[in-house]
Amino acid sequence: NVESSIQNQDAARGVLLDTDVAAESTSFATSQVQLQAGIAVLAQANLLPQNLLKLIG
């Protein structure tokens, strides 16, 4: 009975740890997408002055 209880606790601990890894992986992926989007926006913003100079010049 004690052995069964220990096995159940180990299984529950494994489920909790797996859930944390999944949540952190999702959070990391979201952050990466936001970072890449921010970089893309900055790249486009940096092109605006160059394009204006081309139009003026």
PDB file of N, CA, C and O in Angstrom:
ATOM      1  N   ASN A   1       0.824  -1.200   0.000  1.00  0.00           N
ATOM      2  CA  ASN A   1       0.000   0.000   0.000  1.00  0.00           C
ATOM      3  C   ASN A   1       0.865   1.259   0.000  1.00  0.00           C
ATOM      4  O   ASN A   1       0.577   2.225  -0.706  1.00  0.00           O
ATOM      5  N   VAL A   2       1.924   1.232   0.800  1.00  0.00           N
ATOM      6  CA  VAL A   2       2.830   2.380   0.840  1.00  0.00           C
ATOM      7  C   VAL A   2       3.530   2.532  -0.504  1.00  0.00           C
ATOM      8  O   VAL A   2       3.717   3.645  -0.996  1.00  0.00           O
ATOM      9  N   GLU A   3       3.912   1.407  -1.090  1.00  0.00           N
ATOM     10  CA  GLU A   3       4.585   1.444  -2.392  1.00  0.00           C
ATOM     11  C   GLU A   3       3.656   2.010  -3.463  1.00  0.00           C
ATOM     12  O   GLU A   3       4.092   2.778  -4.321  1.00  0.00           O
ATOM     13  N   SER A   4       2.402   1.641  -3.416  1.00  0.00           N
ATOM     14  CA  SER A   4       1.415   2.160  -4.362  1.00  0.00           C
ATOM     15  C   SER A   4       1.245   3.667  -4.191  1.00  0.00           C
ATOM     16  O   SER A   4       1.131   4.401  -5.172  1.00  0.00           O
ATOM     17  N   SER A   5       1.229   4.116  -2.957  1.00  0.00           N
ATOM     18  CA  SER A   5       1.099   5.547  -2.681  1.00  0.00           C
ATOM     19  C   SER A   5       2.298   6.321  -3.226  1.00  0.00           C
ATOM     20  O   SER A   5       2.144   7.403  -3.793  1.00  0.00           O
ATOM     21  N   ILE A   6       3.484   5.760  -3.050  1.00  0.00           N
ATOM     22  CA  ILE A   6       4.699   6.407  -3.560  1.00  0.00           C
ATOM     23  C   ILE A   6       4.661   6.482  -5.081  1.00  0.00           C
ATOM     24  O   ILE A   6       5.021   7.503  -5.666  1.00  0.00           O
ATOM     25  N   GLN A   7       4.224   5.402  -5.718  1.00  0.00           N
ATOM     26  CA  GLN A   7       4.130   5.398  -7.184  1.00  0.00           C
ATOM     27  C   GLN A   7       3.126   6.440  -7.668  1.00  0.00           C
ATOM     28  O   GLN A   7       3.365   7.129  -8.659  1.00  0.00           O
ATOM     29  N   ASN A   8       2.010   6.549  -6.969  1.00  0.00           N
ATOM     30  CA  ASN A   8       1.000   7.544  -7.346  1.00  0.00           C
ATOM     31  C   ASN A   8       1.533   8.960  -7.183  1.00  0.00           C
ATOM     32  O   ASN A   8       1.267   9.828  -8.014  1.00  0.00           O
ATOM     33  N   GLN A   9       2.288   9.193  -6.105  1.00  0.00           N
ATOM     34  CA  GLN A   9       2.875  10.518  -5.894  1.00  0.00           C
ATOM     35  C   GLN A   9       3.894  10.836  -6.977  1.00  0.00           C
ATOM     36  O   GLN A   9       3.951  11.964  -7.469  1.00  0.00           O
ATOM     37  N   ASP A  10       4.698   9.848  -7.349  1.00  0.00           N
ATOM     38  CA  ASP A  10       5.683  10.058  -8.410  1.00  0.00           C
ATOM     39  C   ASP A  10       5.000  10.362  -9.740  1.00  0.00           C
ATOM     40  O   ASP A  10       5.448  11.227 -10.492  1.00  0.00           O
ATOM     41  N   ALA A  11       3.915   9.647 -10.023  1.00  0.00           N
ATOM     42  CA  ALA A  11       3.184   9.883 -11.268  1.00  0.00           C
ATOM     43  C   ALA A  11       2.578  11.282 -11.276  1.00  0.00           C
ATOM     44  O   ALA A  11       2.631  11.980 -12.289  1.00  0.00           O
ATOM     45  N   ALA A  12       2.003  11.690 -10.147  1.00  0.00           N
ATOM     46  CA  ALA A  12       1.407  13.028 -10.064  1.00  0.00           C
ATOM     47  C   ALA A  12       2.477  14.101 -10.212  1.00  0.00           C
ATOM     48  O   ALA A  12       2.254  15.109 -10.881  1.00  0.00           O
ATOM     49  N   ARG A  13       3.629  13.895  -9.597  1.00  0.00           N
ATOM     50  CA  ARG A  13       4.730  14.857  -9.706  1.00  0.00           C
ATOM     51  C   ARG A  13       5.175  14.969 -11.164  1.00  0.00           C
ATOM     52  O   ARG A  13       5.444  16.067 -11.650  1.00  0.00           O
ATOM     53  N   GLY A  14       5.252  13.841 -11.854  1.00  0.00           N
ATOM     54  CA  GLY A  14       5.641  13.852 -13.266  1.00  0.00           C
ATOM     55  C   GLY A  14       4.665  14.635 -14.120  1.00  0.00           C
ATOM     56  O   GLY A  14       5.072  15.381 -15.011  1.00  0.00           O
ATOM     57  N   VAL A  15       3.382  14.471 -13.851  1.00  0.00           N
ATOM     58  CA  VAL A  15       2.363  15.207 -14.609  1.00  0.00           C
ATOM     59  C   VAL A  15       2.513  16.704 -14.377  1.00  0.00           C
ATOM     60  O   VAL A  15       2.429  17.491 -15.319  1.00  0.00           O
ATOM     61  N   LEU A  16       2.736  17.101 -13.125  1.00  0.00           N
ATOM     62  CA  LEU A  16       2.896  18.524 -12.821  1.00  0.00           C
ATOM     63  C   LEU A  16       4.128  19.101 -13.498  1.00  0.00           C
ATOM     64  O   LEU A  16       4.077  20.206 -14.038  1.00  0.00           O
ATOM     65  N   LEU A  17       5.219  18.375 -13.475  1.00  0.00           N
ATOM     66  CA  LEU A  17       6.443  18.862 -14.111  1.00  0.00           C
ATOM     67  C   LEU A  17       6.272  18.963 -15.619  1.00  0.00           C
ATOM     68  O   LEU A  17       6.731  19.925 -16.235  1.00  0.00           O
ATOM     69  N   ASP A  18       5.614  17.973 -16.216  1.00  0.00           N
ATOM     70  CA  ASP A  18       5.368  18.014 -17.658  1.00  0.00           C
ATOM     71  C   ASP A  18       4.500  19.204 -18.022  1.00  0.00           C
ATOM     72  O   ASP A  18       4.733  19.853 -19.042  1.00  0.00           O
ATOM     73  N   THR A  19       3.508  19.495 -17.207  1.00  0.00           N
ATOM     74  CA  THR A  19       2.628  20.630 -17.456  1.00  0.00           C
ATOM     75  C   THR A  19       3.414  21.931 -17.405  1.00  0.00           C
ATOM     76  O   THR A  19       3.205  22.812 -18.240  1.00  0.00           O
ATOM     77  N   ASP A  20       4.316  22.064 -16.436  1.00  0.00           N
ATOM     78  CA  ASP A  20       5.126  23.273 -16.334  1.00  0.00           C
ATOM     79  C   ASP A  20       6.010  23.447 -17.566  1.00  0.00           C
ATOM     80  O   ASP A  20       6.168  24.560 -18.067  1.00  0.00           O
ATOM     81  N   VAL A  21       6.582  22.355 -18.050  1.00  0.00           N
ATOM     82  CA  VAL A  21       7.433  22.429 -19.237  1.00  0.00           C
ATOM     83  C   VAL A  21       6.608  22.871 -20.440  1.00  0.00           C
ATOM     84  O   VAL A  21       7.060  23.694 -21.237  1.00  0.00           O
ATOM     85  N   ALA A  22       5.406  22.329 -20.572  1.00  0.00           N
ATOM     86  CA  ALA A  22       4.547  22.709 -21.694  1.00  0.00           C
ATOM     87  C   ALA A  22       4.171  24.183 -21.616  1.00  0.00           C
ATOM     88  O   ALA A  22       4.184  24.885 -22.627  1.00  0.00           O
ATOM     89  N   ALA A  23       3.840  24.648 -20.430  1.00  0.00           N
ATOM     90  CA  ALA A  23       3.461  26.057 -20.271  1.00  0.00           C
ATOM     91  C   ALA A  23       4.642  26.971 -20.570  1.00  0.00           C
ATOM     92  O   ALA A  23       4.482  28.000 -21.227  1.00  0.00           O
ATOM     93  N   GLU A  24       5.811  26.604 -20.097  1.00  0.00           N
ATOM     94  CA  GLU A  24       6.994  27.428 -20.345  1.00  0.00           C
ATOM     95  C   GLU A  24       7.385  27.407 -21.816  1.00  0.00           C
ATOM     96  O   GLU A  24       7.832  28.421 -22.352  1.00  0.00           O
ATOM     97  N   SER A  25       7.223  26.272 -22.470  1.00  0.00           N
ATOM     98  CA  SER A  25       7.519  26.190 -23.901  1.00  0.00           C
ATOM     99  C   SER A  25       6.593  27.098 -24.696  1.00  0.00           C
ATOM    100  O   SER A  25       7.023  27.773 -25.631  1.00  0.00           O
ATOM    101  N   THR A  26       5.329  27.109 -24.322  1.00  0.00           N
ATOM    102  CA  THR A  26       4.364  27.982 -24.986  1.00  0.00           C
ATOM    103  C   THR A  26       4.710  29.447 -24.755  1.00  0.00           C
ATOM    104  O   THR A  26       4.651  30.262 -25.675  1.00  0.00           O
ATOM    105  N   SER A  27       5.067  29.769 -23.530  1.00  0.00           N
ATOM    106  CA  SER A  27       5.439  31.145 -23.205  1.00  0.00           C
ATOM    107  C   SER A  27       6.680  31.571 -23.981  1.00  0.00           C
ATOM    108  O   SER A  27       6.748  32.692 -24.484  1.00  0.00           O
ATOM    109  N   PHE A  28       7.650  30.684 -24.078  1.00  0.00           N
ATOM    110  CA  PHE A  28       8.879  30.988 -24.809  1.00  0.00           C
ATOM    111  C   PHE A  28       8.583  31.208 -26.293  1.00  0.00           C
ATOM    112  O   PHE A  28       9.095  32.151 -26.896  1.00  0.00           O
ATOM    113  N   ALA A  29       7.760  30.341 -26.877  1.00  0.00           N
ATOM    114  CA  ALA A  29       7.418  30.479 -28.293  1.00  0.00           C
ATOM    115  C   ALA A  29       6.690  31.797 -28.545  1.00  0.00           C
ATOM    116  O   ALA A  29       6.952  32.472 -29.542  1.00  0.00           O
ATOM    117  N   THR A  30       5.785  32.163 -27.653  1.00  0.00           N
ATOM    118  CA  THR A  30       5.068  33.433 -27.782  1.00  0.00           C
ATOM    119  C   THR A  30       6.033  34.609 -27.737  1.00  0.00           C
ATOM    120  O   THR A  30       5.927  35.545 -28.529  1.00  0.00           O
ATOM    121  N   SER A  31       6.972  34.550 -26.806  1.00  0.00           N
ATOM    122  CA  SER A  31       7.967  35.628 -26.695  1.00  0.00           C
ATOM    123  C   SER A  31       8.822  35.724 -27.948  1.00  0.00           C
ATOM    124  O   SER A  31       9.153  36.824 -28.390  1.00  0.00           O
ATOM    125  N   GLN A  32       9.179  34.592 -28.519  1.00  0.00           N
ATOM    126  CA  GLN A  32       9.995  34.593 -29.731  1.00  0.00           C
ATOM    127  C   GLN A  32       9.242  35.211 -30.908  1.00  0.00           C
ATOM    128  O   GLN A  32       9.817  35.970 -31.688  1.00  0.00           O
ATOM    129  N   VAL A  33       7.957  34.887 -31.032  1.00  0.00           N
ATOM    130  CA  VAL A  33       7.145  35.465 -32.104  1.00  0.00           C
ATOM    131  C   VAL A  33       7.041  36.975 -31.929  1.00  0.00           C
ATOM    132  O   VAL A  33       7.157  37.726 -32.897  1.00  0.00           O
ATOM    133  N   GLN A  34       6.822  37.418 -30.690  1.00  0.00           N
ATOM    134  CA  GLN A  34       6.728  38.855 -30.428  1.00  0.00           C
ATOM    135  C   GLN A  34       8.052  39.552 -30.722  1.00  0.00           C
ATOM    136  O   GLN A  34       8.067  40.653 -31.272  1.00  0.00           O
ATOM    137  N   LEU A  35       9.148  38.921 -30.363  1.00  0.00           N
ATOM    138  CA  LEU A  35      10.466  39.492 -30.631  1.00  0.00           C
ATOM    139  C   LEU A  35      10.707  39.624 -32.129  1.00  0.00           C
ATOM    140  O   LEU A  35      11.172  40.665 -32.592  1.00  0.00           O
ATOM    141  N   GLN A  36      10.398  38.586 -32.884  1.00  0.00           N
ATOM    142  CA  GLN A  36      10.598  38.628 -34.330  1.00  0.00           C
ATOM    143  C   GLN A  36       9.700  39.678 -34.982  1.00  0.00           C
ATOM    144  O   GLN A  36      10.114  40.356 -35.923  1.00  0.00           O
ATOM    145  N   ALA A  37       8.479  39.808 -34.484  1.00  0.00           N
ATOM    146  CA  ALA A  37       7.577  40.833 -35.021  1.00  0.00           C
ATOM    147  C   ALA A  37       8.129  42.224 -34.734  1.00  0.00           C
ATOM    148  O   ALA A  37       8.076  43.105 -35.592  1.00  0.00           O
ATOM    149  N   GLY A  38       8.655  42.423 -33.538  1.00  0.00           N
ATOM    150  CA  GLY A  38       9.247  43.711 -33.188  1.00  0.00           C
ATOM    151  C   GLY A  38      10.441  44.046 -34.058  1.00  0.00           C
ATOM    152  O   GLY A  38      10.606  45.190 -34.482  1.00  0.00           O
ATOM    153  N   ILE A  39      11.268  43.059 -34.322  1.00  0.00           N
ATOM    154  CA  ILE A  39      12.433  43.272 -35.188  1.00  0.00           C
ATOM    155  C   ILE A  39      11.985  43.641 -36.597  1.00  0.00           C
ATOM    156  O   ILE A  39      12.566  44.528 -37.223  1.00  0.00           O
ATOM    157  N   ALA A  40      10.959  42.967 -37.095  1.00  0.00           N
ATOM    158  CA  ALA A  40      10.455  43.263 -38.434  1.00  0.00           C
ATOM    159  C   ALA A  40       9.901  44.686 -38.511  1.00  0.00           C
ATOM    160  O   ALA A  40      10.119  45.387 -39.498  1.00  0.00           O
ATOM    161  N   VAL A  41       9.188  45.108 -37.471  1.00  0.00           N
ATOM    162  CA  VAL A  41       8.637  46.469 -37.445  1.00  0.00           C
ATOM    163  C   VAL A  41       9.764  47.492 -37.427  1.00  0.00           C
ATOM    164  O   VAL A  41       9.703  48.493 -38.141  1.00  0.00           O
ATOM    165  N   LEU A  42      10.789  47.252 -36.620  1.00  0.00           N
ATOM    166  CA  LEU A  42      11.925  48.175 -36.572  1.00  0.00           C
ATOM    167  C   LEU A  42      12.650  48.240 -37.910  1.00  0.00           C
ATOM    168  O   LEU A  42      13.080  49.313 -38.333  1.00  0.00           O
ATOM    169  N   ALA A  43      12.785  47.114 -38.568  1.00  0.00           N
ATOM    170  CA  ALA A  43      13.445  47.111 -39.874  1.00  0.00           C
ATOM    171  C   ALA A  43      12.663  47.959 -40.869  1.00  0.00           C
ATOM    172  O   ALA A  43      13.252  48.718 -41.638  1.00  0.00           O
ATOM    173  N   GLN A  44      11.351  47.836 -40.856  1.00  0.00           N
ATOM    174  CA  GLN A  44      10.524  48.638 -41.756  1.00  0.00           C
ATOM    175  C   GLN A  44      10.602  50.119 -41.391  1.00  0.00           C
ATOM    176  O   GLN A  44      10.662  50.978 -42.270  1.00  0.00           O
ATOM    177  N   ALA A  45      10.602  50.412 -40.100  1.00  0.00           N
ATOM    178  CA  ALA A  45      10.678  51.808 -39.663  1.00  0.00           C
ATOM    179  C   ALA A  45      12.010  52.432 -40.069  1.00  0.00           C
ATOM    180  O   ALA A  45      12.065  53.620 -40.387  1.00  0.00           O
ATOM    181  N   ASN A  46      13.067  51.652 -40.061  1.00  0.00           N
ATOM    182  CA  ASN A  46      14.374  52.171 -40.460  1.00  0.00           C
ATOM    183  C   ASN A  46      14.445  52.453 -41.957  1.00  0.00           C
ATOM    184  O   ASN A  46      15.275  53.250 -42.395  1.00  0.00           O
ATOM    185  N   LEU A  47      13.598  51.818 -42.735  1.00  0.00           N
ATOM    186  CA  LEU A  47      13.589  52.056 -44.182  1.00  0.00           C
ATOM    187  C   LEU A  47      12.852  53.344 -44.554  1.00  0.00           C
ATOM    188  O   LEU A  47      13.109  53.918 -45.613  1.00  0.00           O
ATOM    189  N   LEU A  48      11.950  53.796 -43.705  1.00  0.00           N
ATOM    190  CA  LEU A  48      11.145  54.974 -44.036  1.00  0.00           C
ATOM    191  C   LEU A  48      11.983  56.219 -44.331  1.00  0.00           C
ATOM    192  O   LEU A  48      11.748  56.853 -45.360  1.00  0.00           O
ATOM    193  N   PRO A  49      12.939  56.602 -43.496  1.00  0.00           N
ATOM    194  CA  PRO A  49      13.730  57.801 -43.813  1.00  0.00           C
ATOM    195  C   PRO A  49      14.513  57.654 -45.121  1.00  0.00           C
ATOM    196  O   PRO A  49      14.650  58.620 -45.873  1.00  0.00           O
ATOM    197  N   GLN A  50      15.015  56.474 -45.390  1.00  0.00           N
ATOM    198  CA  GLN A  50      15.754  56.249 -46.633  1.00  0.00           C
ATOM    199  C   GLN A  50      14.845  56.427 -47.842  1.00  0.00           C
ATOM    200  O   GLN A  50      15.239  57.023 -48.845  1.00  0.00           O
ATOM    201  N   ASN A  51      13.645  55.912 -47.739  1.00  0.00           N
ATOM    202  CA  ASN A  51      12.698  56.045 -48.844  1.00  0.00           C
ATOM    203  C   ASN A  51      12.275  57.498 -49.043  1.00  0.00           C
ATOM    204  O   ASN A  51      12.093  57.945 -50.176  1.00  0.00           O
ATOM    205  N   LEU A  52      12.121  58.233 -47.948  1.00  0.00           N
ATOM    206  CA  LEU A  52      11.779  59.652 -48.066  1.00  0.00           C
ATOM    207  C   LEU A  52      12.903  60.431 -48.745  1.00  0.00           C
ATOM    208  O   LEU A  52      12.650  61.297 -49.581  1.00  0.00           O
ATOM    209  N   LEU A  53      14.128  60.121 -48.384  1.00  0.00           N
ATOM    210  CA  LEU A  53      15.261  60.797 -49.015  1.00  0.00           C
ATOM    211  C   LEU A  53      15.320  60.500 -50.513  1.00  0.00           C
ATOM    212  O   LEU A  53      15.683  61.367 -51.308  1.00  0.00           O
ATOM    213  N   LYS A  54      14.968  59.293 -50.889  1.00  0.00           N
ATOM    214  CA  LYS A  54      14.945  58.944 -52.313  1.00  0.00           C
ATOM    215  C   LYS A  54      13.884  59.763 -53.045  1.00  0.00           C
ATOM    216  O   LYS A  54      14.107  60.224 -54.164  1.00  0.00           O
ATOM    217  N   LEU A  55      12.728  59.939 -52.402  1.00  0.00           N
ATOM    218  CA  LEU A  55      11.659  60.711 -53.031  1.00  0.00           C
ATOM    219  C   LEU A  55      12.043  62.183 -53.164  1.00  0.00           C
ATOM    220  O   LEU A  55      11.773  62.815 -54.185  1.00  0.00           O
ATOM    221  N   ILE A  56      12.668  62.712 -52.132  1.00  0.00           N
ATOM    222  CA  ILE A  56      13.055  64.129 -52.143  1.00  0.00           C
ATOM    223  C   ILE A  56      14.220  64.360 -53.098  1.00  0.00           C
ATOM    224  O   ILE A  56      14.221  65.308 -53.883  1.00  0.00           O
ATOM    225  N   GLY A  57      15.204  63.482 -53.017  1.00  0.00           N
ATOM    226  CA  GLY A  57      16.415  63.661 -53.814  1.00  0.00           C
ATOM    227  C   GLY A  57      16.215  63.208 -55.185  1.00  0.00           C
ATOM    228  O   GLY A  57      17.133  63.284 -56.001  1.00  0.00           O
TER     229      GLY A  57
END
